[in-house]
Amino acid sequence: MSEIVKRADAPVENTWKLEDLFPNRKAWDQEYEEVKQLAKKAEHFQGKLNSAESIGSCFKLEDELSLKTERVYVYAHLHHDEDTAEPTYQGLSQKAKKLGVEVSESLSFVTPEILALPDQQLDAFIEDPKLADYRFTLQEMKREKAHILGKTEEALLAQVGNLAQAPQTIFGMLNNADLKFPKIKDENGKEVELTHGSYIQFLESPHREVRERAFKAVYDTYAKNKNTIASTLSANVNKNIFYSRVRKYPSVLEMSLYGDNIPKEVYTNLIDTIHESLPLLHRYIKLRKKLLGVDELHMYDLFAPLVDEYKMDITYEDAKKQTKEGLKPLGEDYL
């Protein structure tokens, strides 16, 4: 495509249907207010999480809040993704993010209060049939006990949530709304628009000059904003260091892995294995260089097809069918 089709002009069958979440903005606003009111109910459990009944009821409220907040956020965020430069949905997305932080703050007392219980009582709740649906939740709480702070500190960290999102939000706006890539010439010498979505297609072109033009157009554009991007990255690194220290993790790496219960050794073993196998990668690169018939291999040559016969175009509908077929062994519930 020489010009990118605006969302409003795209065929309906190629767009997502957010009406399945909320029929209109009024319904979204109504659910937004419901979440705010529902979050206030959490305070009724504060100081009372010492029985299976109260813990179960609190977790059910947390489930309801999580589901409703997710729906509100996804609707706003996907509308924002339709056109990241549209101010209305920029505001809606920020409003939804702020709601998420408010919900987190309203529930911030739950984990510290449960973990303040004697270990024997907590272990009894983990095995209590009344809390069977939340056994894993309680087990995870106990596992993370060393990194959970007191009620006041957890409430403060929840409030910091809006600030913590800043690096990602800023980079997202720069990368998806403000950055504009130049037009480049395709295989036929026609000027076409370069976007995040079309970039990989250009890198898979059998014509080297097209790949080089696309690569340089993208990275020259990023280079013009390198100071802003570097500052945003630095802010994100500092945010991660802050959280790792406050929550008493040995490092940011271990904090990142801890949520999924992955030992640091799994990660370092992966890196070590890759380093040990680099000679195989070097052999492949030499082969790619030979098959492409180039004197020097560049980054923009790494995605080019190695055989002329390569051509794979899959329609969206076919992709859906293949995905469902591939996932069949996992059962109906998963599908």
C-alpha positions as CSV (number, residue, x, y, z in Angstrom):
1,M,0.0,0.0,0.0
2,S,1.4,3.4,-0.9
3,E,-0.8,5.1,1.7
4,I,-1.9,3.6,5.1
5,V,-5.7,3.3,5.4
6,K,-7.1,5.3,8.3
7,R,-9.0,3.2,10.9
8,A,-12.3,4.9,10.0
9,D,-11.9,3.9,6.3
10,A,-10.8,0.3,7.0
11,P,-13.3,-2.6,6.0
12,V,-15.4,-3.5,9.1
13,E,-14.4,-7.1,8.8
14,N,-10.8,-6.1,9.4
15,T,-11.5,-4.2,12.6
16,W,-12.2,-5.4,16.1
17,K,-15.6,-5.1,17.6
18,L,-15.4,-3.3,20.9
19,E,-19.2,-3.2,21.1
20,D,-18.9,-6.8,22.4
21,L,-17.3,-5.3,25.6
22,F,-19.5,-2.2,25.9
23,P,-22.2,-1.1,23.4
24,N,-21.3,2.6,23.8
25,R,-19.3,5.1,25.8
26,K,-22.2,5.6,28.2
27,A,-22.1,1.9,29.2
28,W,-18.4,2.2,29.7
29,D,-18.8,5.3,32.0
30,Q,-21.4,3.4,34.0
31,E,-19.1,0.4,34.5
32,Y,-16.3,2.8,35.4
33,E,-18.4,4.3,38.2
34,E,-19.4,0.8,39.3
35,V,-15.8,-0.2,39.7
36,K,-15.1,2.9,41.8
37,Q,-18.0,2.2,44.1
38,L,-17.1,-1.5,44.3
39,A,-13.5,-0.6,45.3
40,K,-14.9,1.2,48.3
41,K,-16.4,-2.1,49.6
42,A,-12.9,-3.5,50.1
43,E,-12.4,-1.3,53.3
44,H,-15.1,-3.4,55.0
45,F,-12.7,-6.3,55.1
46,Q,-9.8,-4.4,56.6
47,G,-8.9,-5.8,60.0
48,K,-11.2,-8.8,59.6
49,L,-9.2,-11.2,57.4
50,N,-8.8,-13.8,60.1
51,S,-11.4,-16.4,59.0
52,A,-12.0,-18.6,55.9
53,E,-15.3,-16.9,55.4
54,S,-14.0,-13.3,55.4
55,I,-10.9,-14.2,53.3
56,G,-13.1,-16.0,50.7
57,S,-15.5,-13.1,50.5
58,C,-12.7,-10.6,50.1
59,F,-11.1,-12.7,47.3
60,K,-14.4,-12.9,45.5
61,L,-14.7,-9.1,45.7
62,E,-11.1,-8.9,44.3
63,D,-12.1,-11.3,41.5
64,E,-15.1,-9.1,40.5
65,L,-13.0,-5.9,40.7
66,S,-10.3,-7.5,38.6
67,L,-12.7,-8.6,35.9
68,K,-14.5,-5.3,35.7
69,T,-11.3,-3.2,35.8
70,E,-9.9,-5.4,33.0
71,R,-12.9,-4.8,30.8
72,V,-12.8,-1.1,31.4
73,Y,-9.1,-0.9,30.7
74,V,-9.1,-3.1,27.6
75,Y,-12.0,-1.1,26.0
76,A,-10.2,2.2,26.6
77,H,-6.7,0.9,25.6
78,L,-7.9,-0.7,22.3
79,H,-9.8,2.4,21.3
80,H,-6.5,4.3,22.0
81,D,-4.7,1.8,19.8
82,E,-7.0,2.5,16.9
83,D,-5.4,6.0,16.7
84,T,-2.7,6.8,19.3
85,A,-2.8,10.5,18.3
86,E,-6.5,10.8,19.1
87,P,-6.8,13.0,22.3
88,T,-10.2,11.6,23.3
89,Y,-8.9,8.0,23.6
90,Q,-5.6,9.1,25.0
91,G,-7.6,10.6,27.9
92,L,-9.8,7.5,28.2
93,S,-6.8,5.2,28.3
94,Q,-5.2,7.3,31.1
95,K,-8.4,7.4,33.0
96,A,-8.6,3.6,32.9
97,K,-4.9,3.3,34.0
98,K,-5.7,5.6,36.9
99,L,-8.7,3.5,37.9
100,G,-6.4,0.4,38.0
101,V,-4.1,2.2,40.4
102,E,-7.0,3.2,42.6
103,V,-8.3,-0.4,42.7
104,S,-4.8,-1.7,43.6
105,E,-4.6,0.9,46.4
106,S,-8.0,-0.1,47.8
107,L,-6.8,-3.7,48.0
108,S,-3.3,-3.1,49.1
109,F,-4.0,-4.1,52.7
110,V,-5.1,-7.6,51.8
111,T,-1.8,-9.4,51.3
112,P,0.0,-7.7,54.3
113,E,-2.9,-8.5,56.6
114,I,-3.1,-12.2,55.6
115,L,0.7,-12.6,55.9
116,A,0.6,-11.1,59.4
117,L,-1.3,-14.2,60.5
118,P,0.7,-16.9,62.3
119,D,2.2,-19.4,59.9
120,Q,0.2,-22.2,61.4
121,Q,-3.1,-20.4,60.8
122,L,-2.1,-19.4,57.3
123,D,-1.2,-23.1,56.5
124,A,-4.6,-24.1,57.8
125,F,-6.3,-21.7,55.5
126,I,-4.3,-23.0,52.5
127,E,-5.6,-26.5,53.3
128,D,-9.2,-25.3,54.1
129,P,-11.8,-26.8,51.7
130,K,-13.8,-23.5,51.9
131,L,-10.8,-21.7,50.3
132,A,-10.0,-24.5,47.7
133,D,-10.5,-22.1,44.8
134,Y,-7.9,-19.8,46.3
135,R,-5.3,-22.3,47.5
136,F,-2.8,-21.3,44.9
137,T,-3.4,-17.6,45.6
138,L,-2.6,-18.2,49.3
139,Q,0.4,-20.3,48.5
140,E,1.8,-17.6,46.3
141,M,1.2,-15.0,49.0
142,K,3.2,-17.1,51.5
143,R,6.0,-17.6,48.9
144,E,6.3,-13.8,48.4
145,K,6.2,-13.0,52.1
146,A,9.8,-11.8,52.3
147,H,9.0,-9.2,49.7
148,I,5.7,-7.8,51.0
149,L,5.8,-4.7,53.1
150,G,3.4,-3.4,55.8
151,K,-0.1,-2.0,55.0
152,T,1.1,1.7,55.0
153,E,4.0,1.0,52.7
154,E,2.0,-1.2,50.3
155,A,-0.7,1.5,50.1
156,L,2.1,4.0,49.3
157,L,3.5,1.8,46.6
158,A,0.1,1.4,45.0
159,Q,-0.2,5.2,44.8
160,V,3.2,5.3,43.1
161,G,1.7,3.2,40.3
162,N,0.8,6.2,38.1
163,L,4.3,7.5,38.3
164,A,5.8,4.1,37.6
165,Q,3.9,3.8,34.4
166,A,5.4,7.1,33.0
167,P,8.4,5.7,31.1
168,Q,6.3,3.1,29.3
169,T,3.6,5.6,28.6
170,I,6.0,8.2,27.3
171,F,7.8,5.8,25.0
172,G,4.5,4.4,23.8
173,M,3.3,7.8,22.7
174,L,6.7,8.6,21.1
175,N,6.9,5.3,19.3
176,N,3.3,4.9,18.2
177,A,2.0,8.5,17.8
178,D,4.8,11.0,17.3
179,L,7.4,9.0,15.2
180,K,6.8,9.3,11.5
181,F,8.8,7.1,9.1
182,P,9.5,8.4,5.6
183,K,8.2,6.9,2.4
184,I,10.5,4.5,0.6
185,K,10.6,3.0,-2.9
186,D,9.4,-0.6,-3.2
187,E,10.6,-3.2,-5.7
188,N,8.7,-1.4,-8.5
189,G,10.2,2.0,-7.8
190,K,6.9,3.2,-6.3
191,E,6.9,5.3,-3.2
192,V,5.1,3.5,-0.3
193,E,4.6,4.4,3.3
194,L,6.8,2.7,5.9
195,T,5.2,1.8,9.3
196,H,5.8,-0.5,12.2
197,G,3.4,-3.0,10.6
198,S,5.0,-3.0,7.1
199,Y,8.6,-2.9,8.2
200,I,9.1,-6.7,8.5
201,Q,7.5,-7.2,5.1
202,F,10.2,-4.9,3.6
203,L,12.9,-6.8,5.4
204,E,11.6,-10.0,3.8
205,S,11.9,-8.6,0.3
206,P,14.1,-10.5,-2.1
207,H,15.5,-7.1,-3.3
208,R,18.4,-6.1,-1.2
209,E,18.1,-2.3,-2.0
210,V,14.5,-2.4,-0.7
211,R,15.6,-4.0,2.6
212,E,18.4,-1.5,3.0
213,R,16.1,1.5,2.4
214,A,13.6,0.2,4.9
215,F,16.2,-0.6,7.6
216,K,17.9,2.8,7.3
217,A,14.7,4.7,7.2
218,V,13.5,3.2,10.5
219,Y,16.8,3.5,12.4
220,D,17.6,7.0,11.1
221,T,14.2,8.0,12.4
222,Y,15.0,6.5,15.8
223,A,18.4,8.1,15.8
224,K,16.9,11.6,15.6
225,N,15.1,10.9,18.9
226,K,18.0,9.0,20.6
227,N,18.3,11.4,23.6
228,T,14.6,11.2,24.4
229,I,14.6,7.4,24.0
230,A,17.7,7.1,26.2
231,S,16.2,9.3,28.9
232,T,13.0,7.2,28.9
233,L,15.0,4.0,29.1
234,S,17.1,5.4,32.0
235,A,13.9,6.3,33.9
236,N,12.6,2.8,33.4
237,V,15.8,1.3,34.7
238,N,15.7,3.5,37.8
239,K,12.1,2.5,38.4
240,N,13.0,-1.2,38.3
241,I,15.9,-0.6,40.7
242,F,13.6,1.3,43.1
243,Y,11.1,-1.5,43.2
244,S,13.8,-4.2,43.6
245,R,15.4,-2.4,46.6
246,V,12.1,-1.5,48.3
247,R,10.9,-5.1,48.0
248,K,14.3,-6.5,49.2
249,Y,15.2,-8.4,46.1
250,P,18.9,-9.2,45.5
251,S,18.6,-7.7,41.9
252,V,16.2,-6.5,39.3
253,L,16.7,-9.8,37.4
254,E,15.6,-11.9,40.4
255,M,12.6,-9.6,41.0
256,S,11.6,-10.0,37.3
257,L,11.8,-13.8,37.6
258,Y,10.2,-14.1,41.0
259,G,6.6,-13.5,40.0
260,D,6.8,-16.7,37.8
261,N,8.7,-18.6,40.4
262,I,11.7,-19.1,38.1
263,P,15.1,-19.6,39.7
264,K,17.9,-17.3,38.5
265,E,19.8,-20.3,37.4
266,V,17.2,-21.1,34.7
267,Y,17.9,-17.7,33.2
268,T,21.7,-17.8,33.4
269,N,21.7,-21.4,32.1
270,L,19.8,-20.2,29.1
271,I,22.4,-17.5,28.4
272,D,25.3,-19.9,29.0
273,T,23.8,-22.4,26.6
274,I,23.3,-19.8,23.9
275,H,27.0,-18.7,24.3
276,E,28.2,-22.3,24.0
277,S,26.2,-22.7,20.8
278,L,27.3,-19.6,19.1
279,P,29.5,-21.5,16.7
280,L,26.4,-23.0,15.2
281,L,24.9,-19.6,14.7
282,H,28.2,-18.4,13.1
283,R,28.0,-21.4,10.6
284,Y,24.4,-20.5,9.8
285,I,25.4,-16.8,9.1
286,K,28.2,-18.0,6.8
287,L,25.7,-20.2,4.9
288,R,23.2,-17.3,4.7
289,K,25.9,-15.0,3.3
290,K,26.8,-17.6,0.7
291,L,23.2,-18.4,-0.4
292,L,22.4,-14.7,-0.7
293,G,25.6,-14.1,-2.7
294,V,26.7,-11.0,-0.7
295,D,30.2,-10.0,0.3
296,E,29.1,-8.6,3.7
297,L,26.0,-9.6,5.6
298,H,24.0,-6.8,7.2
299,M,21.2,-6.7,9.7
300,Y,18.7,-6.1,6.9
301,D,19.8,-9.4,5.3
302,L,18.8,-11.6,8.2
303,F,15.1,-11.9,7.2
304,A,15.5,-12.3,3.5
305,P,14.3,-15.6,2.0
306,L,17.1,-17.9,1.0
307,V,15.3,-19.5,-1.9
308,D,13.4,-17.9,-4.8
309,E,10.5,-20.2,-4.5
310,Y,9.6,-18.9,-1.0
311,K,6.2,-17.3,-0.9
312,M,3.8,-17.6,2.0
313,D,0.6,-15.6,2.1
314,I,-2.0,-16.6,4.7
315,T,-5.4,-14.9,5.0
316,Y,-6.6,-13.9,8.4
317,E,-9.4,-16.4,8.3
318,D,-7.0,-19.2,7.4
319,A,-4.7,-18.2,10.2
320,K,-7.6,-18.5,12.7
321,K,-8.5,-22.0,11.4
322,Q,-4.9,-23.2,11.6
323,T,-4.5,-21.8,15.1
324,K,-7.7,-23.5,16.4
325,E,-6.7,-26.8,14.7
326,G,-3.3,-26.6,16.3
327,L,-4.7,-26.0,19.7
328,K,-7.3,-28.8,19.6
329,P,-5.2,-31.3,21.6
330,L,-5.5,-28.9,24.6
331,G,-9.3,-29.4,24.8
332,E,-12.5,-27.5,24.5
333,D,-12.0,-25.4,27.6
334,Y,-8.7,-24.0,26.3
335,L,-10.2,-23.4,22.9
